[in-house]
Amino acid sequence: MLVLTLGQTVHAQQDEATETDTEAQVEEAADEATADEAADDTTGQDAAALAEELEERERQLRAAQREIAALRARLPAEEGGEIDLDGALRSASVTMGAIRATRAELMRAGGRDEALLESIDELVEELERDQRLVARALDANLYQVRRGDTLASIAGRFYGSSQRWQELHEANRHVLENPDLVWPGLTLVVPR
């Protein structure tokens, strides 16, 4: 009987060991399945993040291409651009119109609107770039008006005679409606 009891005890222990092994195997398989699911989720999240980053980079590329096209449109043809003298004159005229409109708005605001002042400064810089293109096309010089300057005084400085102010006015008619209204910071084309 002792042998029978010992045999049953050994069988019971073996069954418990088998059950424990089976349970461990089931738990291990479940852990692996959970890890695989987590890896799939992580891979899916990584793919989504990469797709989103790719879309953002493509948006940035399209914006850069538009900016390059806009800059190319402002270059003379001999430098790979598309602008000619008429285009440069038109661009300077439009910029000057924007300066006038912004200055009028500033006056209506009492002259103390920082955003408008900043906008005028930016437009003046843009006008200088536009006038630079005009000067290139005409093989002319540029001059930035200083306080107290008139077309006559500028003509005297460049041509030796203040009587030649009309030549300056004619060369800058696209930005000067009135030859008596020049202001510091205005960039003028000065023919040679």
C-alpha positions as a Python dict, from the first residue, in 0.01 Angstrom:
ca = {
    (1, 'M'): (0, 0, 0),
    (2, 'L'): (282, 230, 71),
    (3, 'V'): (401, 171, -283),
    (4, 'L'): (57, 249, -416),
    (5, 'T'): (37, 572, -219),
    (6, 'L'): (383, 669, -329),
    (7, 'G'): (292, 593, -690),
    (8, 'Q'): (-19, 808, -667),
    (9, 'T'): (179, 1089, -509),
    (10, 'V'): (437, 1072, -788),
    (11, 'H'): (157, 1075, -1050),
    (12, 'A'): (-7, 1370, -878),
    (13, 'Q'): (319, 1559, -868),
    (14, 'Q'): (381, 1481, -1234),
    (15, 'D'): (30, 1600, -1323),
    (16, 'E'): (90, 1919, -1126),
    (17, 'A'): (423, 1971, -1302),
    (18, 'T'): (259, 1909, -1640),
    (19, 'E'): (-23, 2150, -1553),
    (20, 'T'): (231, 2406, -1434),
    (21, 'D'): (432, 2361, -1754),
    (22, 'T'): (116, 2389, -1962),
    (23, 'E'): (5, 2698, -1771),
    (24, 'A'): (350, 2850, -1815),
    (25, 'Q'): (338, 2773, -2186),
    (26, 'V'): (-9, 2928, -2215),
    (27, 'E'): (104, 3238, -2024),
    (28, 'E'): (418, 3262, -2239),
    (29, 'A'): (212, 3234, -2557),
    (30, 'A'): (-29, 3501, -2427),
    (31, 'D'): (264, 3727, -2341),
    (32, 'E'): (409, 3677, -2689),
    (33, 'A'): (71, 3755, -2848),
    (34, 'T'): (41, 4070, -2635),
    (35, 'A'): (395, 4172, -2730),
    (36, 'D'): (316, 4110, -3099),
    (37, 'E'): (0, 4322, -3071),
    (38, 'A'): (197, 4598, -2896),
    (39, 'A'): (465, 4579, -3165),
    (40, 'D'): (194, 4600, -3433),
    (41, 'D'): (42, 4902, -3255),
    (42, 'T'): (385, 5064, -3226),
    (43, 'T'): (461, 4990, -3590),
    (44, 'G'): (121, 5134, -3688),
    (45, 'Q'): (186, 5443, -3480),
    (46, 'D'): (535, 5479, -3628),
    (47, 'A'): (396, 5446, -3979),
    (48, 'A'): (127, 5706, -3907),
    (49, 'A'): (384, 5944, -3760),
    (50, 'L'): (613, 5894, -4059),
    (51, 'A'): (324, 5951, -4300),
    (52, 'E'): (233, 6270, -4116),
    (53, 'E'): (595, 6388, -4121),
    (54, 'L'): (616, 6310, -4494),
    (55, 'E'): (302, 6516, -4561),
    (56, 'E'): (448, 6809, -4364),
    (57, 'R'): (775, 6790, -4556),
    (58, 'E'): (585, 6783, -4885),
    (59, 'R'): (389, 7094, -4777),
    (60, 'Q'): (718, 7266, -4692),
    (61, 'L'): (863, 7166, -5029),
    (62, 'R'): (562, 7306, -5218),
    (63, 'A'): (586, 7631, -5020),
    (64, 'A'): (958, 7657, -5097),
    (65, 'Q'): (891, 7592, -5466),
    (66, 'R'): (628, 7869, -5471),
    (67, 'E'): (874, 8105, -5300),
    (68, 'I'): (1146, 8019, -5551),
    (69, 'A'): (905, 8081, -5840),
    (70, 'A'): (810, 8419, -5691),
    (71, 'L'): (1176, 8513, -5650),
    (72, 'R'): (1259, 8396, -6001),
    (73, 'A'): (979, 8617, -6130),
    (74, 'R'): (1164, 8913, -5979),
    (75, 'L'): (1496, 8839, -6152),
    (76, 'P'): (1598, 8974, -6491),
    (77, 'A'): (1593, 8725, -6778),
    (78, 'E'): (1974, 8725, -6808),
    (79, 'E'): (1988, 8585, -6454),
    (80, 'G'): (1737, 8308, -6516),
    (81, 'G'): (1435, 8512, -6418),
    (82, 'E'): (1127, 8630, -6593),
    (83, 'I'): (1108, 9003, -6525),
    (84, 'D'): (1171, 9265, -6788),
    (85, 'L'): (1178, 9644, -6765),
    (86, 'D'): (800, 9675, -6794),
    (87, 'G'): (752, 9418, -6520),
    (88, 'A'): (1002, 9594, -6293),
    (89, 'L'): (835, 9933, -6353),
    (90, 'R'): (492, 9783, -6285),
    (91, 'S'): (614, 9614, -5965),
    (92, 'A'): (771, 9938, -5836),
    (93, 'S'): (453, 10132, -5921),
    (94, 'V'): (234, 9881, -5734),
    (95, 'T'): (465, 9891, -5432),
    (96, 'M'): (459, 10271, -5431),
    (97, 'G'): (77, 10262, -5446),
    (98, 'A'): (79, 10037, -5141),
    (99, 'I'): (311, 10281, -4961),
    (100, 'R'): (77, 10572, -5038),
    (101, 'A'): (-229, 10379, -4922),
    (102, 'T'): (-59, 10268, -4601),
    (103, 'R'): (64, 10622, -4529),
    (104, 'A'): (-289, 10756, -4577),
    (105, 'E'): (-419, 10491, -4338),
    (106, 'L'): (-147, 10587, -4090),
    (107, 'M'): (-253, 10954, -4108),
    (108, 'R'): (-616, 10854, -4040),
    (109, 'A'): (-489, 10657, -3738),
    (110, 'G'): (-316, 10966, -3600),
    (111, 'G'): (32, 10858, -3706),
    (112, 'R'): (85, 10631, -3408),
    (113, 'D'): (6, 10281, -3533),
    (114, 'E'): (318, 10064, -3491),
    (115, 'A'): (189, 9790, -3723),
    (116, 'L'): (133, 10044, -4002),
    (117, 'L'): (477, 10199, -3947),
    (118, 'E'): (635, 9855, -3969),
    (119, 'S'): (435, 9781, -4283),
    (120, 'I'): (558, 10104, -4443),
    (121, 'D'): (920, 10016, -4358),
    (122, 'E'): (876, 9675, -4524),
    (123, 'L'): (718, 9835, -4831),
    (124, 'V'): (1001, 10088, -4858),
    (125, 'E'): (1249, 9797, -4857),
    (126, 'E'): (1044, 9623, -5125),
    (127, 'L'): (1041, 9943, -5332),
    (128, 'E'): (1419, 9958, -5307),
    (129, 'R'): (1440, 9602, -5445),
    (130, 'D'): (1197, 9695, -5725),
    (131, 'Q'): (1394, 10009, -5811),
    (132, 'R'): (1715, 9805, -5814),
    (133, 'L'): (1564, 9590, -6090),
    (134, 'V'): (1459, 9901, -6284),
    (135, 'A'): (1809, 10045, -6249),
    (136, 'R'): (1964, 9720, -6372),
    (137, 'A'): (1739, 9714, -6675),
    (138, 'L'): (1822, 10078, -6755),
    (139, 'D'): (2189, 10050, -6661),
    (140, 'A'): (2131, 10333, -6414),
    (141, 'N'): (2240, 10421, -6061),
    (142, 'L'): (2030, 10427, -5746),
    (143, 'Y'): (2003, 10700, -5489),
    (144, 'Q'): (1826, 10695, -5154),
    (145, 'V'): (1672, 11033, -5076),
    (146, 'R'): (1800, 11206, -4761),
    (147, 'R'): (1640, 11470, -4549),
    (148, 'G'): (1631, 11805, -4731),
    (149, 'D'): (1685, 11654, -5078),
    (150, 'T'): (1488, 11768, -5381),
    (151, 'L'): (1506, 11639, -5736),
    (152, 'A'): (1696, 11958, -5824),
    (153, 'S'): (1957, 11903, -5550),
    (154, 'I'): (1998, 11537, -5649),
    (155, 'A'): (2035, 11638, -6018),
    (156, 'G'): (2299, 11891, -5914),
    (157, 'R'): (2489, 11622, -5724),
    (158, 'F'): (2480, 11365, -6007),
    (159, 'Y'): (2475, 11579, -6320),
    (160, 'G'): (2636, 11902, -6207),
    (161, 'S'): (2321, 12099, -6287),
    (162, 'S'): (2002, 12128, -6084),
    (163, 'Q'): (1824, 12215, -6409),
    (164, 'R'): (1829, 11845, -6502),
    (165, 'W'): (1579, 11749, -6230),
    (166, 'Q'): (1323, 11664, -6501),
    (167, 'E'): (1542, 11375, -6617),
    (168, 'L'): (1520, 11231, -6265),
    (169, 'H'): (1147, 11285, -6258),
    (170, 'E'): (1102, 11114, -6594),
    (171, 'A'): (1314, 10816, -6487),
    (172, 'N'): (1104, 10781, -6170),
    (173, 'R'): (760, 10872, -6305),
    (174, 'H'): (641, 10522, -6214),
    (175, 'V'): (687, 10610, -5844),
    (176, 'L'): (669, 10991, -5840),
    (177, 'E'): (333, 11149, -5913),
    (178, 'N'): (455, 11488, -5796),
    (179, 'P'): (825, 11581, -5843),
    (180, 'D'): (808, 11799, -5533),
    (181, 'L'): (708, 11509, -5306),
    (182, 'V'): (1022, 11313, -5234),
    (183, 'W'): (1087, 11186, -4883),
    (184, 'P'): (1383, 11044, -4691),
    (185, 'G'): (1427, 10674, -4759),
    (186, 'L'): (1274, 10683, -5107),
    (187, 'T'): (1496, 10504, -5358),
    (188, 'L'): (1529, 10678, -5695),
    (189, 'V'): (1667, 10557, -6026),
    (190, 'V'): (1936, 10795, -6152),
    (191, 'P'): (2010, 10752, -6525),
    (192, 'R'): (2376, 10781, -6626),
}
